[in-house]
Amino acid sequence: MEITDVLFAIVPILFVVVFISVFTVVIVTIVKGISSSHRMTGAVDRTISQAMDSISGGFQSLMLNNRGGVLIPQITADFPDFSPTVALGCAKEAVRMKYTDDTMTVGNAVISDYTCSSGKNTVVIEVSAASRGSGNRKYIVLYENTLERNINCPHCGAPLKDSVGNICAYCGSQIEKAESGGWKVSSVMAG
């Protein structure tokens, strides 16, 4: 047997041994790295959270009571010209106007309630917003429509639907009529 034959027999064996050794070292290094990174998970989570907060402008959605799917058909049955898109847009704009600052981001708006009583119809809209300094907030916006046919004279109590101009048809008193037939934001408050 010649030396070349011996080398051809030993070299593949040496190659396999070296490969297994290197592979073992790499695996051990990876396992040690993973176990030490588990100790840093809290720091990594905080870093990721801070990065996401920075990307989103500090805004994280709040849980809002969205009942629009149930209430919108009821509202549009009473008021065919009611527009949920306009109502939600008005509510968001009202929050922006009342609580405006450079760090505020207005988020989602949803219809959460609808009531009809004594000529005043109210849609309650919840709006979420976030401010970098004070965190997430929820605002309640009342969007109302007062029906003219249910307004009464403040002097005699007569219905004003038969009145001409600003004079009560029954007692002749001068009256200031409330804006009627139109939807408007009547109140914005922190919720």
C-alpha positions as CSV (number, residue, x, y, z in Angstrom):
1,M,0.0,0.0,0.0
2,E,1.4,3.3,-1.0
3,I,1.3,6.5,0.9
4,T,-1.2,8.1,-1.6
5,D,-3.6,5.2,-0.9
6,V,-3.4,5.9,2.8
7,L,-3.9,9.6,2.4
8,F,-7.0,9.0,0.2
9,A,-8.4,6.8,3.0
10,I,-7.6,9.2,5.9
11,V,-8.4,12.6,4.3
12,P,-12.2,11.9,4.1
13,I,-12.2,10.7,7.6
14,L,-10.4,13.8,8.8
15,F,-12.7,16.0,6.8
16,V,-15.8,14.4,8.5
17,V,-14.2,14.8,12.0
18,V,-13.3,18.4,11.4
19,F,-16.8,19.1,10.0
20,I,-18.5,17.5,13.0
21,S,-16.2,19.5,15.4
22,V,-16.9,22.8,13.7
23,F,-20.7,22.0,13.5
24,T,-20.7,21.2,17.2
25,V,-19.0,24.5,18.1
26,V,-21.5,26.5,16.0
27,I,-24.5,24.7,17.6
28,V,-23.1,25.3,21.2
29,T,-22.5,29.0,20.4
30,I,-26.1,29.4,19.1
31,V,-27.6,27.7,22.1
32,K,-25.6,29.8,24.5
33,G,-26.7,32.9,22.5
34,I,-30.3,31.9,22.7
35,S,-30.2,31.2,26.4
36,S,-28.5,34.6,27.1
37,S,-31.0,36.4,24.9
38,H,-33.9,35.0,27.0
39,R,-32.5,37.1,29.9
40,M,-32.7,40.2,27.6
41,T,-36.3,39.5,26.4
42,G,-37.8,42.2,28.6
43,A,-35.3,44.8,27.2
44,V,-36.0,43.7,23.7
45,D,-39.7,43.8,24.2
46,R,-39.4,47.4,25.6
47,T,-37.3,48.4,22.7
48,I,-39.8,47.0,20.2
49,S,-42.7,48.6,22.0
50,Q,-40.9,52.0,22.0
51,A,-40.2,51.7,18.3
52,M,-43.8,50.8,17.5
53,D,-45.0,53.7,19.7
54,S,-42.7,56.0,17.7
55,I,-43.8,54.7,14.3
56,S,-47.5,54.9,15.3
57,G,-47.2,58.5,16.6
58,G,-48.0,57.3,20.2
59,F,-51.4,56.1,19.2
60,Q,-52.8,52.8,20.3
61,S,-56.5,52.1,19.7
62,L,-58.8,52.1,22.7
63,M,-61.8,49.8,23.1
64,L,-64.8,51.7,21.9
65,N,-68.4,50.6,22.3
66,N,-69.3,50.2,18.5
67,R,-73.0,49.6,18.1
68,G,-73.2,51.3,14.7
69,G,-74.2,48.0,13.0
70,V,-77.4,47.9,15.1
71,L,-78.1,51.6,15.5
72,I,-77.5,53.0,12.0
73,P,-80.5,51.2,10.5
74,Q,-82.7,52.6,13.3
75,I,-81.4,56.1,12.8
76,T,-81.8,56.0,9.0
77,A,-85.3,54.6,9.4
78,D,-86.1,57.7,11.5
79,F,-84.0,60.1,9.4
80,P,-83.4,58.8,5.8
81,D,-81.0,61.7,5.2
82,F,-78.7,60.8,8.2
83,S,-75.2,60.1,7.1
84,P,-73.0,58.0,9.4
85,T,-69.9,59.1,7.5
86,V,-70.7,62.8,8.0
87,A,-71.6,62.3,11.7
88,L,-68.4,60.4,12.5
89,G,-66.4,63.0,10.6
90,C,-68.1,65.9,12.5
91,A,-67.4,64.1,15.8
92,K,-63.7,63.7,15.0
93,E,-63.4,67.3,13.9
94,A,-65.1,68.5,17.1
95,V,-62.6,66.6,19.2
96,R,-59.7,68.0,17.1
97,M,-61.1,71.6,17.5
98,K,-61.8,71.3,21.3
99,Y,-58.7,69.4,22.4
100,T,-56.2,70.3,19.8
101,D,-52.5,70.3,20.4
102,D,-49.4,69.4,18.4
103,T,-49.0,65.9,19.9
104,M,-52.6,64.7,19.6
105,T,-53.7,62.1,17.1
106,V,-57.4,61.5,16.6
107,G,-58.1,57.8,16.0
108,N,-61.3,55.9,15.4
109,A,-64.9,57.1,15.9
110,V,-67.9,54.8,16.4
111,I,-71.6,55.2,17.0
112,S,-72.3,53.9,20.5
113,D,-75.9,55.0,21.4
114,Y,-79.0,56.6,19.9
115,T,-81.9,58.1,21.8
116,C,-85.2,59.9,20.9
117,S,-87.0,62.0,23.5
118,S,-89.2,65.1,23.5
119,G,-88.2,66.2,20.1
120,K,-84.5,65.8,20.6
121,N,-82.7,63.0,18.9
122,T,-79.2,62.2,20.0
123,V,-76.5,60.0,18.5
124,V,-73.7,59.3,20.9
125,I,-70.3,59.0,19.2
126,E,-67.2,57.7,20.9
127,V,-63.9,59.0,19.6
128,S,-60.4,57.7,20.5
129,A,-57.4,59.9,20.6
130,A,-53.9,59.8,21.9
131,S,-51.4,62.4,23.0
132,R,-47.7,61.6,23.5
133,G,-47.7,63.2,27.0
134,S,-51.0,62.0,28.4
135,G,-51.6,58.7,26.6
136,N,-54.8,57.4,25.2
137,R,-58.2,59.0,25.9
138,K,-61.8,58.4,24.9
139,Y,-64.1,61.4,24.1
140,I,-67.9,61.3,24.0
141,V,-69.5,63.5,21.3
142,L,-73.3,64.2,21.3
143,Y,-74.6,64.7,17.8
144,E,-78.2,66.0,17.9
145,N,-81.2,66.8,15.8
146,T,-84.1,68.9,17.2
147,L,-87.3,68.4,15.3
148,E,-89.3,71.6,14.7
149,R,-92.7,69.8,14.9
150,N,-92.1,69.0,18.6
151,I,-91.0,72.5,19.7
152,N,-93.4,74.3,21.9
153,C,-93.9,78.0,22.7
154,P,-92.0,78.9,26.0
155,H,-94.8,81.3,27.0
156,C,-98.1,79.3,26.4
157,G,-96.8,75.8,25.5
158,A,-98.6,75.8,22.1
159,P,-96.9,73.8,19.3
160,L,-94.9,76.0,17.0
161,K,-95.4,74.0,13.9
162,D,-98.4,76.3,12.9
163,S,-96.5,79.5,13.8
164,V,-95.7,82.1,11.2
165,G,-92.2,83.6,11.4
166,N,-91.1,84.2,14.9
167,I,-94.5,84.8,16.4
168,C,-96.6,82.2,18.3
169,A,-99.9,81.6,16.4
170,Y,-101.8,81.1,19.7
171,C,-100.5,83.8,22.1
172,G,-98.7,86.2,19.7
173,S,-95.4,86.1,21.7
174,Q,-92.1,86.8,19.9
175,I,-90.1,83.6,19.9
176,E,-86.6,82.6,18.9
177,K,-86.8,79.3,17.2
178,A,-84.2,76.7,17.7
179,E,-82.3,75.5,14.7
180,S,-84.4,72.6,13.5
181,G,-84.1,69.7,11.1
182,G,-80.3,69.7,11.0
183,W,-77.8,67.5,12.8
184,K,-75.1,69.2,14.8
185,V,-72.5,68.5,17.5
186,S,-73.9,69.7,20.8
187,S,-71.3,68.5,23.2
188,V,-67.8,67.1,23.4
189,M,-66.5,65.7,26.7
190,A,-63.7,63.5,27.9
191,G,-65.0,60.0,28.6
